[in-house]
Amino acid sequence: IAEGNRRADALAALAFTPNVLEICQQAKLSHQLYHQNAPALVRTFHLTQDQARAIVVTCCQCQQHQLPSLGLGVNPRGLQRCQLWQINITHFPEFGRQKYIHVSMDTFSGAVFASAR
């Protein structure tokens, strides 16, 4: 019985294993129609990052509109409290004399301080 099961599993695996070339062709066709980015192709077709990037890089229309990529950086974190702060200032529709929101965060503790100015 075990030998028969092993043979049946081997034959079924051949029938149900998707062909990698077919998947790449489907991804290329989909990209030609919808111009998805590489992460979308990876999610949709379960490609590797390299395969998806290769599809996007070879598309002439996408290369015309490609923005320069930002390098992935490291967000530094303080080693003790009040050592390293991140600050953001954003404009807010004027309410009286207050126009801006200042937000500061201690990167060690995660404490957030916000004020309107």
A tleap script that builds the chain and sets N, CA, C and O, in Angstrom:
source leaprc.protein.ff14SB
mol = sequence {
  NILE ALA GLU GLY ASN ARG ARG ALA ASP ALA
  LEU ALA ALA LEU ALA PHE THR PRO ASN VAL
  LEU GLU ILE CYS GLN GLN ALA LYS LEU SER
  HIE GLN LEU TYR HIE GLN ASN ALA PRO ALA
  LEU VAL ARG THR PHE HIE LEU THR GLN ASP
  GLN ALA ARG ALA ILE VAL VAL THR CYS CYS
  GLN CYS GLN GLN HIE GLN LEU PRO SER LEU
  GLY LEU GLY VAL ASN PRO ARG GLY LEU GLN
  ARG CYS GLN LEU TRP GLN ILE ASN ILE THR
  HIE PHE PRO GLU PHE GLY ARG GLN LYS TYR
  ILE HIE VAL SER MET ASP THR PHE SER GLY
  ALA VAL PHE ALA SER ALA CARG
}
set mol.1.N position { 0.832 -1.190 0.000 }
set mol.1.CA position { 0.000 0.000 0.000 }
set mol.1.C position { 0.876 1.253 0.000 }
set mol.1.O position { 0.597 2.210 -0.723 }
set mol.2.N position { 1.941 1.245 0.816 }
set mol.2.CA position { 2.811 2.421 0.913 }
set mol.2.C position { 3.458 2.732 -0.439 }
set mol.2.O position { 3.588 3.895 -0.819 }
set mol.3.N position { 3.866 1.671 -1.167 }
set mol.3.CA position { 4.483 1.884 -2.483 }
set mol.3.C position { 3.473 2.485 -3.453 }
set mol.3.O position { 3.820 3.370 -4.234 }
set mol.4.N position { 2.253 2.025 -3.413 }
set mol.4.CA position { 1.206 2.578 -4.272 }
set mol.4.C position { 0.918 4.037 -3.946 }
set mol.4.O position { 0.726 4.853 -4.847 }
set mol.5.N position { 0.889 4.363 -2.657 }
set mol.5.CA position { 0.682 5.757 -2.246 }
set mol.5.C position { 1.829 6.639 -2.729 }
set mol.5.O position { 1.602 7.759 -3.186 }
set mol.6.N position { 3.055 6.139 -2.631 }
set mol.6.CA position { 4.210 6.905 -3.066 }
set mol.6.C position { 4.141 7.187 -4.572 }
set mol.6.O position { 4.450 8.292 -5.015 }
set mol.7.N position { 3.735 6.186 -5.347 }
set mol.7.CA position { 3.601 6.375 -6.798 }
set mol.7.C position { 2.495 7.376 -7.128 }
set mol.7.O position { 2.660 8.241 -7.989 }
set mol.8.N position { 1.385 7.249 -6.441 }
set mol.8.CA position { 0.260 8.169 -6.679 }
set mol.8.C position { 0.652 9.600 -6.308 }
set mol.8.O position { 0.313 10.543 -7.023 }
set mol.9.N position { 1.361 9.763 -5.196 }
set mol.9.CA position { 1.815 11.102 -4.802 }
set mol.9.C position { 2.766 11.691 -5.836 }
set mol.9.O position { 2.679 12.879 -6.148 }
set mol.10.N position { 3.671 10.879 -6.368 }
set mol.10.CA position { 4.621 11.367 -7.361 }
set mol.10.C position { 3.903 11.810 -8.636 }
set mol.10.O position { 4.247 12.840 -9.217 }
set mol.11.N position { 2.912 11.038 -9.068 }
set mol.11.CA position { 2.172 11.418 -10.275 }
set mol.11.C position { 1.307 12.662 -10.039 }
set mol.11.O position { 1.195 13.523 -10.911 }
set mol.12.N position { 0.705 12.744 -8.863 }
set mol.12.CA position { -0.142 13.908 -8.558 }
set mol.12.C position { 0.694 15.172 -8.426 }
set mol.12.O position { 0.243 16.254 -8.804 }
set mol.13.N position { 1.908 15.051 -7.893 }
set mol.13.CA position { 2.772 16.221 -7.742 }
set mol.13.C position { 3.118 16.810 -9.102 }
set mol.13.O position { 3.199 18.029 -9.247 }
set mol.14.N position { 3.322 15.962 -10.088 }
set mol.14.CA position { 3.620 16.461 -11.435 }
set mol.14.C position { 2.429 17.211 -12.018 }
set mol.14.O position { 2.597 18.201 -12.729 }
set mol.15.N position { 1.232 16.737 -11.716 }
set mol.15.CA position { 0.030 17.366 -12.273 }
set mol.15.C position { -0.289 18.684 -11.594 }
set mol.15.O position { -0.812 19.586 -12.249 }
set mol.16.N position { 0.003 18.835 -10.304 }
set mol.16.CA position { -0.398 20.019 -9.552 }
set mol.16.C position { 0.721 21.020 -9.304 }
set mol.16.O position { 0.453 22.104 -8.786 }
set mol.17.N position { 1.957 20.704 -9.651 }
set mol.17.CA position { 3.058 21.644 -9.465 }
set mol.17.C position { 3.023 22.663 -10.598 }
set mol.17.O position { 3.151 22.291 -11.765 }
set mol.18.N position { 2.852 23.950 -10.270 }
set mol.18.CA position { 2.803 24.947 -11.341 }
set mol.18.C position { 4.167 25.101 -12.000 }
set mol.18.O position { 5.201 25.069 -11.334 }
set mol.19.N position { 4.153 25.264 -13.274 }
set mol.19.CA position { 5.376 25.440 -14.029 }
set mol.19.C position { 5.891 26.857 -13.800 }
set mol.19.O position { 5.149 27.824 -13.972 }
set mol.20.N position { 7.149 26.983 -13.417 }
set mol.20.CA position { 7.727 28.290 -13.101 }
set mol.20.C position { 7.708 29.195 -14.328 }
set mol.20.O position { 7.475 30.398 -14.208 }
set mol.21.N position { 7.951 28.626 -15.505 }
set mol.21.CA position { 7.934 29.433 -16.721 }
set mol.21.C position { 6.538 29.991 -16.994 }
set mol.21.O position { 6.400 31.136 -17.424 }
set mol.22.N position { 5.506 29.187 -16.746 }
set mol.22.CA position { 4.140 29.667 -16.951 }
set mol.22.C position { 3.818 30.810 -15.998 }
set mol.22.O position { 3.165 31.776 -16.392 }
set mol.23.N position { 4.260 30.714 -14.766 }
set mol.23.CA position { 3.991 31.759 -13.784 }
set mol.23.C position { 4.711 33.044 -14.185 }
set mol.23.O position { 4.134 34.127 -14.090 }
set mol.24.N position { 5.959 32.938 -14.630 }
set mol.24.CA position { 6.696 34.127 -15.068 }
set mol.24.C position { 6.023 34.763 -16.276 }
set mol.24.O position { 5.938 35.988 -16.368 }
set mol.25.N position { 5.548 33.941 -17.197 }
set mol.25.CA position { 4.855 34.473 -18.374 }
set mol.25.C position { 3.565 35.179 -17.958 }
set mol.25.O position { 3.244 36.241 -18.491 }
set mol.26.N position { 2.826 34.601 -17.017 }
set mol.26.CA position { 1.601 35.236 -16.523 }
set mol.26.C position { 1.928 36.568 -15.850 }
set mol.26.O position { 1.204 37.548 -16.022 }
set mol.27.N position { 3.009 36.602 -15.091 }
set mol.27.CA position { 3.397 37.835 -14.407 }
set mol.27.C position { 3.805 38.903 -15.425 }
set mol.27.O position { 3.457 40.072 -15.264 }
set mol.28.N position { 4.538 38.513 -16.468 }
set mol.28.CA position { 4.925 39.477 -17.506 }
set mol.28.C position { 3.700 40.036 -18.217 }
set mol.28.O position { 3.605 41.240 -18.455 }
set mol.29.N position { 2.766 39.155 -18.554 }
set mol.29.CA position { 1.547 39.598 -19.229 }
set mol.29.C position { 0.741 40.535 -18.327 }
set mol.29.O position { 0.236 41.561 -18.784 }
set mol.30.N position { 0.625 40.185 -17.070 }
set mol.30.CA position { -0.098 41.030 -16.122 }
set mol.30.C position { 0.575 42.392 -15.995 }
set mol.30.O position { -0.098 43.421 -15.937 }
set mol.31.N position { 1.909 42.395 -15.953 }
set mol.31.CA position { 2.626 43.664 -15.842 }
set mol.31.C position { 2.444 44.511 -17.098 }
set mol.31.O position { 2.326 45.733 -17.011 }
set mol.32.N position { 2.422 43.876 -18.254 }
set mol.32.CA position { 2.208 44.628 -19.496 }
set mol.32.C position { 0.839 45.307 -19.502 }
set mol.32.O position { 0.686 46.396 -20.056 }
set mol.33.N position { -0.150 44.666 -18.890 }
set mol.33.CA position { -1.495 45.240 -18.867 }
set mol.33.C position { -1.675 46.280 -17.767 }
set mol.33.O position { -2.267 47.334 -17.999 }
set mol.34.N position { -1.163 45.984 -16.560 }
set mol.34.CA position { -1.466 46.817 -15.390 }
set mol.34.C position { -0.267 47.569 -14.815 }
set mol.34.O position { -0.450 48.461 -13.986 }
set mol.35.N position { 0.938 47.238 -15.229 }
set mol.35.CA position { 2.174 47.902 -14.776 }
set mol.35.C position { 2.301 47.912 -13.248 }
set mol.35.O position { 2.551 48.959 -12.652 }
set mol.36.N position { 2.130 46.750 -12.620 }
set mol.36.CA position { 2.321 46.643 -11.174 }
set mol.36.C position { 3.803 46.812 -10.848 }
set mol.36.O position { 4.676 46.587 -11.687 }
set mol.37.N position { 4.059 47.214 -9.606 }
set mol.37.CA position { 5.446 47.303 -9.159 }
set mol.37.C position { 5.920 45.914 -8.720 }
set mol.37.O position { 5.138 44.965 -8.670 }
set mol.38.N position { 7.205 45.816 -8.404 }
set mol.38.CA position { 7.793 44.515 -8.062 }
set mol.38.C position { 7.150 43.873 -6.832 }
set mol.38.O position { 6.869 42.675 -6.870 }
set mol.39.N position { 6.898 44.619 -5.727 }
set mol.39.CA position { 6.267 43.966 -4.582 }
set mol.39.C position { 4.879 43.401 -4.903 }
set mol.39.O position { 4.496 42.362 -4.365 }
set mol.40.N position { 4.127 44.075 -5.773 }
set mol.40.CA position { 2.807 43.562 -6.146 }
set mol.40.C position { 2.937 42.268 -6.942 }
set mol.40.O position { 2.146 41.344 -6.757 }
set mol.41.N position { 3.924 42.198 -7.820 }
set mol.41.CA position { 4.144 40.959 -8.572 }
set mol.41.C position { 4.564 39.822 -7.654 }
set mol.41.O position { 4.152 38.678 -7.846 }
set mol.42.N position { 5.384 40.135 -6.656 }
set mol.42.CA position { 5.811 39.102 -5.697 }
set mol.42.C position { 4.605 38.550 -4.949 }
set mol.42.O position { 4.458 37.337 -4.804 }
set mol.43.N position { 3.734 39.457 -4.470 }
set mol.43.CA position { 2.548 39.014 -3.723 }
set mol.43.C position { 1.573 38.237 -4.592 }
set mol.43.O position { 1.033 37.214 -4.170 }
set mol.44.N position { 1.350 38.723 -5.804 }
set mol.44.CA position { 0.331 38.113 -6.651 }
set mol.44.C position { 0.769 36.772 -7.232 }
set mol.44.O position { -0.004 35.814 -7.244 }
set mol.45.N position { 2.009 36.705 -7.712 }
set mol.45.CA position { 2.464 35.520 -8.426 }
set mol.45.C position { 3.482 34.692 -7.660 }
set mol.45.O position { 3.984 33.697 -8.184 }
set mol.46.N position { 3.794 35.080 -6.440 }
set mol.46.CA position { 4.744 34.349 -5.585 }
set mol.46.C position { 6.102 34.193 -6.272 }
set mol.46.O position { 6.715 33.126 -6.230 }
set mol.47.N position { 6.558 35.277 -6.906 }
set mol.47.CA position { 7.875 35.306 -7.526 }
set mol.47.C position { 8.909 35.719 -6.490 }
set mol.47.O position { 8.566 36.182 -5.402 }
set mol.48.N position { 10.174 35.548 -6.840 }
set mol.48.CA position { 11.224 36.089 -5.984 }
set mol.48.C position { 11.359 37.587 -6.287 }
set mol.48.O position { 10.890 38.056 -7.324 }
set mol.49.N position { 11.993 38.330 -5.388 }
set mol.49.CA position { 12.205 39.760 -5.605 }
set mol.49.C position { 12.989 39.997 -6.894 }
set mol.49.O position { 12.674 40.917 -7.649 }
set mol.50.N position { 13.999 39.180 -7.147 }
set mol.50.CA position { 14.830 39.348 -8.344 }
set mol.50.C position { 14.025 39.126 -9.623 }
set mol.50.O position { 14.189 39.864 -10.594 }
set mol.51.N position { 13.156 38.113 -9.627 }
set mol.51.CA position { 12.334 37.862 -10.804 }
set mol.51.C position { 11.386 39.030 -11.058 }
set mol.51.O position { 11.224 39.471 -12.196 }
set mol.52.N position { 10.760 39.525 -9.993 }
set mol.52.CA position { 9.812 40.625 -10.142 }
set mol.52.C position { 10.512 41.897 -10.600 }
set mol.52.O position { 10.005 42.605 -11.471 }
set mol.53.N position { 11.674 42.194 -10.019 }
set mol.53.CA position { 12.421 43.391 -10.442 }
set mol.53.C position { 12.840 43.287 -11.905 }
set mol.53.O position { 12.817 44.283 -12.629 }
set mol.54.N position { 13.223 42.091 -12.343 }
set mol.54.CA position { 13.629 41.900 -13.736 }
set mol.54.C position { 12.471 42.208 -14.682 }
set mol.54.O position { 12.682 42.785 -15.749 }
set mol.55.N position { 11.268 41.834 -14.308 }
set mol.55.CA position { 10.096 42.124 -15.140 }
set mol.55.C position { 9.866 43.627 -15.216 }
set mol.55.O position { 9.623 44.164 -16.297 }
set mol.56.N position { 9.939 44.303 -14.084 }
set mol.56.CA position { 9.685 45.749 -14.056 }
set mol.56.C position { 10.788 46.512 -14.794 }
set mol.56.O position { 10.502 47.478 -15.502 }
set mol.57.N position { 12.032 46.091 -14.636 }
set mol.57.CA position { 13.161 46.796 -15.257 }
set mol.57.C position { 13.112 46.683 -16.781 }
set mol.57.O position { 13.542 47.602 -17.478 }
set mol.58.N position { 12.600 45.582 -17.304 }
set mol.58.CA position { 12.559 45.399 -18.757 }
set mol.58.C position { 11.366 46.082 -19.410 }
set mol.58.O position { 11.239 46.033 -20.634 }
set mol.59.N position { 10.493 46.711 -18.648 }
set mol.59.CA position { 9.321 47.399 -19.192 }
set mol.59.C position { 9.706 48.828 -19.580 }
set mol.59.O position { 10.081 49.629 -18.723 }
set mol.60.N position { 9.612 49.140 -20.862 }
set mol.60.CA position { 10.001 50.471 -21.355 }
set mol.60.C position { 9.107 51.570 -20.781 }
set mol.60.O position { 9.598 52.644 -20.434 }
set mol.61.N position { 7.806 51.316 -20.677 }
set mol.61.CA position { 6.900 52.344 -20.165 }
set mol.61.C position { 7.174 52.652 -18.697 }
set mol.61.O position { 7.105 53.809 -18.284 }
set mol.62.N position { 7.477 51.647 -17.922 }
set mol.62.CA position { 7.749 51.875 -16.500 }
set mol.62.C position { 9.068 52.630 -16.317 }
set mol.62.O position { 9.198 53.433 -15.393 }
set mol.63.N position { 10.036 52.378 -17.184 }
set mol.63.CA position { 11.323 53.049 -17.053 }
set mol.63.C position { 11.223 54.543 -17.351 }
set mol.63.O position { 12.017 55.330 -16.837 }
set mol.64.N position { 10.261 54.937 -18.171 }
set mol.64.CA position { 10.065 56.358 -18.465 }
set mol.64.C position { 9.560 57.114 -17.249 }
set mol.64.O position { 9.857 58.297 -17.083 }
set mol.65.N position { 8.800 56.441 -16.400 }
set mol.65.CA position { 8.177 57.094 -15.247 }
set mol.65.C position { 8.817 56.722 -13.922 }
set mol.65.O position { 8.300 57.080 -12.864 }
set mol.66.N position { 9.927 56.014 -13.964 }
set mol.66.CA position { 10.534 55.522 -12.737 }
set mol.66.C position { 11.155 56.662 -11.941 }
set mol.66.O position { 11.909 57.477 -12.472 }
set mol.67.N position { 10.822 56.699 -10.657 }
set mol.67.CA position { 11.419 57.663 -9.743 }
set mol.67.C position { 12.691 57.070 -9.163 }
set mol.67.O position { 12.791 55.850 -9.036 }
set mol.68.N position { 13.652 57.888 -8.811 }
set mol.68.CA position { 14.858 57.332 -8.186 }
set mol.68.C position { 14.496 56.671 -6.861 }
set mol.68.O position { 13.708 57.203 -6.078 }
set mol.69.N position { 15.074 55.523 -6.630 }
set mol.69.CA position { 14.743 54.800 -5.400 }
set mol.69.C position { 15.528 55.380 -4.229 }
set mol.69.O position { 16.687 55.773 -4.365 }
set mol.70.N position { 14.881 55.419 -3.106 }
set mol.70.CA position { 15.537 55.865 -1.883 }
set mol.70.C position { 16.180 54.658 -1.227 }
set mol.70.O position { 15.549 53.611 -1.090 }
set mol.71.N position { 17.413 54.799 -0.830 }
set mol.71.CA position { 18.088 53.698 -0.170 }
set mol.71.C position { 17.462 53.417 1.190 }
set mol.71.O position { 16.980 54.326 1.866 }
set mol.72.N position { 17.475 52.181 1.569 }
set mol.72.CA position { 16.950 51.827 2.874 }
set mol.72.C position { 17.967 52.238 3.921 }
set mol.72.O position { 19.134 51.855 3.846 }
set mol.73.N position { 17.535 53.000 4.871 }
set mol.73.CA position { 18.438 53.477 5.901 }
set mol.73.C position { 18.100 52.880 7.250 }
set mol.73.O position { 17.165 52.092 7.390 }
set mol.74.N position { 18.864 53.265 8.213 }
set mol.74.CA position { 18.661 52.812 9.577 }
set mol.74.C position { 18.142 53.992 10.385 }
set mol.74.O position { 18.690 55.092 10.317 }
set mol.75.N position { 17.112 53.762 11.128 }
set mol.75.CA position { 16.577 54.789 11.992 }
set mol.75.C position { 17.287 54.650 13.340 }
set mol.75.O position { 16.989 53.728 14.099 }
set mol.76.N position { 18.223 55.554 13.646 }
set mol.76.CA position { 19.014 55.388 14.868 }
set mol.76.C position { 18.150 55.494 16.121 }
set mol.76.O position { 17.105 56.144 16.127 }
set mol.77.N position { 18.608 54.848 17.160 }
set mol.77.CA position { 17.885 54.850 18.424 }
set mol.77.C position { 18.861 55.206 19.535 }
set mol.77.O position { 19.993 54.724 19.566 }
set mol.78.N position { 18.401 56.057 20.446 }
set mol.78.CA position { 19.256 56.452 21.559 }
set mol.78.C position { 19.555 55.287 22.486 }
set mol.78.O position { 18.777 54.339 22.580 }
set mol.79.N position { 20.694 55.367 23.172 }
set mol.79.CA position { 21.088 54.320 24.111 }
set mol.79.C position { 20.623 54.625 25.529 }
set mol.79.O position { 20.668 53.761 26.405 }
set mol.80.N position { 20.174 55.867 25.750 }
set mol.80.CA position { 19.617 56.242 27.042 }
set mol.80.C position { 18.570 57.329 26.803 }
set mol.80.O position { 18.516 57.924 25.727 }
set mol.81.N position { 17.745 57.579 27.811 }
set mol.81.CA position { 16.650 58.524 27.610 }
set mol.81.C position { 17.187 59.937 27.394 }
set mol.81.O position { 18.226 60.323 27.931 }
set mol.82.N position { 16.453 60.682 26.601 }
set mol.82.CA position { 16.765 62.080 26.266 }
set mol.82.C position { 18.093 62.245 25.527 }
set mol.82.O position { 18.661 63.337 25.513 }
set mol.83.N position { 18.586 61.179 24.920 }
set mol.83.CA position { 19.848 61.271 24.188 }
set mol.83.C position { 19.616 61.633 22.721 }
set mol.83.O position { 20.311 62.496 22.184 }
set mol.84.N position { 18.651 60.986 22.066 }
set mol.84.CA position { 18.415 61.209 20.648 }
set mol.84.C position { 16.921 61.421 20.424 }
set mol.84.O position { 16.097 60.600 20.825 }
set mol.85.N position { 16.589 62.530 19.779 }
set mol.85.CA position { 15.194 62.902 19.539 }
set mol.85.C position { 14.920 62.976 18.049 }
set mol.85.O position { 15.800 63.321 17.261 }
set mol.86.N position { 13.695 62.649 17.672 }
set mol.86.CA position { 13.224 62.881 16.311 }
set mol.86.C position { 12.154 63.950 16.400 }
set mol.86.O position { 11.297 63.918 17.283 }
set mol.87.N position { 12.213 64.907 15.470 }
set mol.87.CA position { 11.294 66.041 15.527 }
set mol.87.C position { 10.621 66.200 14.174 }
set mol.87.O position { 11.258 66.057 13.130 }
set mol.88.N position { 9.327 66.498 14.203 }
set mol.88.CA position { 8.571 66.762 12.993 }
set mol.88.C position { 7.706 67.991 13.229 }
set mol.88.O position { 7.114 68.149 14.296 }
set mol.89.N position { 7.638 68.855 12.233 }
set mol.89.CA position { 6.793 70.045 12.309 }
set mol.89.C position { 5.874 70.014 11.096 }
set mol.89.O position { 6.336 69.868 9.964 }
set mol.90.N position { 4.582 70.151 11.330 }
set mol.90.CA position { 3.632 70.128 10.227 }
set mol.90.C position { 2.701 71.324 10.319 }
set mol.90.O position { 2.401 71.814 11.407 }
set mol.91.N position { 2.254 71.780 9.177 }
set mol.91.CA position { 1.344 72.926 9.115 }
set mol.91.C position { -0.072 72.441 9.394 }
set mol.91.O position { -0.477 71.368 8.948 }
set mol.92.N position { -0.809 73.242 10.131 }
set mol.92.CA position { -2.179 72.931 10.476 }
set mol.92.C position { -3.026 74.142 10.103 }
set mol.92.O position { -2.578 75.272 10.298 }
set mol.93.N position { -4.228 73.952 9.576 }
set mol.93.CA position { -5.057 75.120 9.261 }
set mol.93.C position { -5.150 76.038 10.480 }
set mol.93.O position { -5.400 75.587 11.598 }
set mol.94.N position { -4.949 77.295 10.246 }
set mol.94.CA position { -4.805 78.275 11.328 }
set mol.94.C position { -6.018 78.283 12.256 }
set mol.94.O position { -7.166 78.321 11.814 }
set mol.95.N position { -5.729 78.245 13.546 }
set mol.95.CA position { -6.752 78.335 14.586 }
set mol.95.C position { -6.280 79.412 15.555 }
set mol.95.O position { -5.478 79.152 16.452 }
set mol.96.N position { -6.778 80.595 15.364 }
set mol.96.CA position { -6.266 81.703 16.164 }
set mol.96.C position { -4.861 82.024 15.718 }
set mol.96.O position { -4.614 82.265 14.536 }
set mol.97.N position { -3.938 82.029 16.662 }
set mol.97.CA position { -2.539 82.320 16.343 }
set mol.97.C position { -1.728 81.050 16.121 }
set mol.97.O position { -0.559 81.131 15.744 }
set mol.98.N position { -2.310 79.896 16.342 }
set mol.98.CA position { -1.555 78.645 16.254 }
set mol.98.C position { -1.657 78.073 14.837 }
set mol.98.O position { -2.753 77.818 14.338 }
set mol.99.N position { -0.503 77.876 14.197 }
set mol.99.CA position { -0.470 77.420 12.816 }
set mol.99.C position { 0.263 76.089 12.630 }
set mol.99.O position { 0.035 75.392 11.641 }
set mol.100.N position { 1.126 75.737 13.556 }
set mol.100.CA position { 1.993 74.579 13.360 }
set mol.100.C position { 1.879 73.619 14.535 }
set mol.100.O position { 1.591 74.018 15.663 }
set mol.101.N position { 2.112 72.341 14.243 }
set mol.101.CA position { 2.175 71.320 15.287 }
set mol.101.C position { 3.601 70.794 15.317 }
set mol.101.O position { 4.115 70.315 14.306 }
set mol.102.N position { 4.233 70.883 16.470 }
set mol.102.CA position { 5.591 70.377 16.685 }
set mol.102.C position { 5.459 69.055 17.440 }
set mol.102.O position { 4.846 69.001 18.506 }
set mol.103.N position { 6.037 67.991 16.881 }
set mol.103.CA position { 5.999 66.684 17.534 }
set mol.103.C position { 7.436 66.225 17.735 }
set mol.103.O position { 8.217 66.182 16.785 }
set mol.104.N position { 7.781 65.883 18.967 }
set mol.104.CA position { 9.113 65.383 19.296 }
set mol.104.C position { 8.975 64.016 19.948 }
set mol.104.O position { 8.050 63.777 20.725 }
set mol.105.N position { 9.910 63.115 19.623 }
set mol.105.CA position { 9.857 61.773 20.194 }
set mol.105.C position { 11.249 61.353 20.648 }
set mol.105.O position { 12.222 61.467 19.903 }
set mol.106.N position { 11.325 60.869 21.879 }
set mol.106.CA position { 12.566 60.303 22.400 }
set mol.106.C position { 12.698 58.898 21.823 }
set mol.106.O position { 11.833 58.054 22.056 }
set mol.107.N position { 13.778 58.632 21.068 }
set mol.107.CA position { 13.902 57.347 20.388 }
set mol.107.C position { 14.216 56.188 21.327 }
set mol.107.O position { 14.044 55.029 20.949 }
set mol.108.N position { 14.668 56.474 22.528 }
set mol.108.CA position { 14.950 55.398 23.476 }
set mol.108.C position { 13.674 54.922 24.155 }
set mol.108.O position { 13.379 53.727 24.164 }
set mol.109.N position { 12.916 55.861 24.726 }
set mol.109.CA position { 11.723 55.481 25.492 }
set mol.109.C position { 10.456 55.472 24.655 }
set mol.109.O position { 9.475 54.827 25.024 }
set mol.110.N position { 10.465 56.188 23.521 }
set mol.110.CA position { 9.256 56.282 22.707 }
set mol.110.C position { 8.299 57.353 23.197 }
set mol.110.O position { 7.179 57.458 22.698 }
set mol.111.N position { 8.729 58.153 24.171 }
set mol.111.CA position { 7.880 59.220 24.703 }
set mol.111.C position { 7.649 60.266 23.622 }
set mol.111.O position { 8.583 60.681 22.936 }
set mol.112.N position { 6.385 60.691 23.474 }
set mol.112.CA position { 6.018 61.657 22.446 }
set mol.112.C position { 5.532 62.929 23.118 }
set mol.112.O position { 4.734 62.891 24.054 }
set mol.113.N position { 6.033 64.065 22.620 }
set mol.113.CA position { 5.596 65.374 23.097 }
set mol.113.C position { 5.124 66.161 21.888 }
set mol.113.O position { 5.825 66.234 20.879 }
set mol.114.N position { 3.933 66.754 21.984 }
set mol.114.CA position { 3.396 67.544 20.883 }
set mol.114.C position { 2.922 68.880 21.431 }
set mol.114.O position { 2.418 68.970 22.550 }
set mol.115.N position { 3.098 69.921 20.610 }
set mol.115.CA position { 2.624 71.248 20.995 }
set mol.115.C position { 2.203 71.999 19.752 }
set mol.115.O position { 2.737 71.783 18.664 }
set mol.116.N position { 1.228 72.892 19.930 }
set mol.116.CA position { 0.783 73.749 18.834 }
set mol.116.C position { 1.444 75.101 18.993 }
set mol.116.O position { 1.543 75.611 20.109 }
set mol.117.N position { 1.895 75.685 17.909 }
set mol.117.CA position { 2.560 76.997 17.951 }
set mol.117.C position { 1.971 77.891 16.904 }
set mol.117.O position { 2.387 79.041 16.770 }
savepdb mol mol.pdb
quit
